[in-house]
Amino acid sequence: MNRIFLDVHALQTVPPSNLNRDDTGAPKTAVYGGVPRARVSSQAWKRAARTYFSDEHLLDPSELGVRTKKIVEAVADRITALDPSIGTEAALHIADETVKATGLKTEVPKRKATAAKDGEPDPAPEAKYLVFLSTRQLDGLARLAVEGAADITTHLNKETKAKAKEIADTHHSVDIALFGRMVADAADFNVDAAVQVAHAISVHRVENESDYYTAVDDENTDEETGAGMIGTVDFNSSTLYRYAALGVHQLAANLGEGIRDDEPLTTPVRRAVEAFVHGFTASLPTGKINTFGHHTMPDAVVVKLRTTRPVSFVAAFEEPVRGDQGGYVREASERLAEFIPDIERAYGDEDSTLTWVLRVGPNTAKLAGIGTEAQNIGELVAAVGKAVAERLEKPA
């Protein structure tokens, strides 16, 4: 298959907020172009996009996975659903043995084992690390366990252990295919991510600020003065440049034969691409969101479909935007409108590269001429999905 890359670029302004905290509770920052910038880690935005898939029903639950240490319980729940005659304790036992047959390691957490000694119920074993498994993989392991429920030790011979490993490493969900899977001591289960997400950084210099707050005790009398609680919370506000690169060919390889047996590979790949473009664009990390209510959408989105290699446009902001025009979005948009054609001319394949633009308001007007304009997110997603499907159907 030909190499196909999808680049998603976004400018998004957030008001006072703390989307992604460091170990001191302050918003994360980075130095770029010699000045401090606001920063939101790639992990924070990848999780936001992944949860957006299910929260906004962009993908069917059967196309998604779960990342958890509690895989034994997840398989056990499916076992009892398949065969209600199997009790909870027995289901946990055969689920644990089946999970271990894949090569994944499980154990009873020490703190829970201690609690059990003090009269709590016996705890379920957990994986020693977060494990990302698809719905079909969990269902398959449960079916395998039920087949050997009468004598799981005898059932899990060399042949069925190989089958367990195959179940856990085929029919990946869309989110596993996109974001990958890493198991430190079972490298056979690793899945190379199809998506690379950059740390979002502000296009301008940012200094963190601190908000001093007080809370009043509602039951205080007039004689009881003063606050019931005081504290501080750090925040900043910024116009962020966000970027992600999706290797469509890697996504297709990760999905393999697809999510469903009754459809060609092009269909789930297109669905996954559309979900990612929508989810990455519209999602938002929720750090301190109840405190700041930072519900914004991108001011501008540029999507590129190319065959060379991924290209970030962050260098357009190596010299920080100064905001001399009263804000940052207009100048940031003008920077991109000038930078993108220049770098495409120097390094890109202009004949094979497709470009779409979704923008909001007059401050982004300069971006109108660099690609096909979409009027809304649905139009953008549909156009990108169609183009990806057409590229996939072309002979290599």
RARA-V983660 format. One record per pair of residues at least 6 apart in sequence whose C-alpha atoms are under 6 Angstrom apart, sorted by the first residue. I is the first residue (numbers start at 1). GAP is how many residues later the second one is. Records with the same first field share a line. If there is no record, write none. Layout:
# RARA-V983660
I=GAP  GAP
This chain:
# RARA-V983660
1=395
2=394
3=246  304
4=244  245  303
5=241  242  243  300  301  302
6=239  240  298  299
7=237  238  296  297
8=235  236  294  295
9=233  234  292  293
10=231  232  290  291
11=229  230  287  288  289
12=227  228  286  287
13=225  226
14=223  224
15=222
16=219  220  221
17=218  219  275
18=9  217  269  270
19=266  268
20=7  20  267
21=6  7
22=6
26=208
28=11
29=8  9  10
30=6  7
31=6
33=285  286
35=170
36=169  170
37=165  168  169
38=163  164  168
39=161  162
40=159  160
41=158
42=155  156  157
45=240
48=235  236  237
49=230  231  234
52=227
53=6
58=217
62=73
63=110  111
64=70  109  110  111
65=68  69  70  108
66=66  67
67=63  64  65
68=62  63
69=57  58  60  61
70=56
72=23  24
75=20  63  67
76=15  16  19
78=64
79=63
80=6
101=60
102=62  63
105=22
106=19  20  21  22
107=18  19
108=17  18
116=6
134=38  39
137=30  31
148=7
171=88
172=83
177=74  77  78
178=15  16  17
179=14  16
180=11  12  13
181=9  10
182=8
183=7
194=52  53  56  57
195=50  51
196=48  49
197=47
198=45  46
200=41  42
201=39  40
202=36  37  38  39
203=37  114  117  118
204=116  117
208=27  28
209=25  26  27
210=23  24
211=21  22
212=19  20
213=17  18  19
214=13  15  16
215=12  13  14
216=11  12
217=11
252=17
258=7
270=115  119
274=107  111
299=60  61
300=58  59
301=56  57
302=54  55
303=52  53
304=50  51
305=48  49
306=47
330=33  34
333=31
334=32
337=29  30
355=16
356=15  16  17
357=14  15  16
358=15  16
374=6
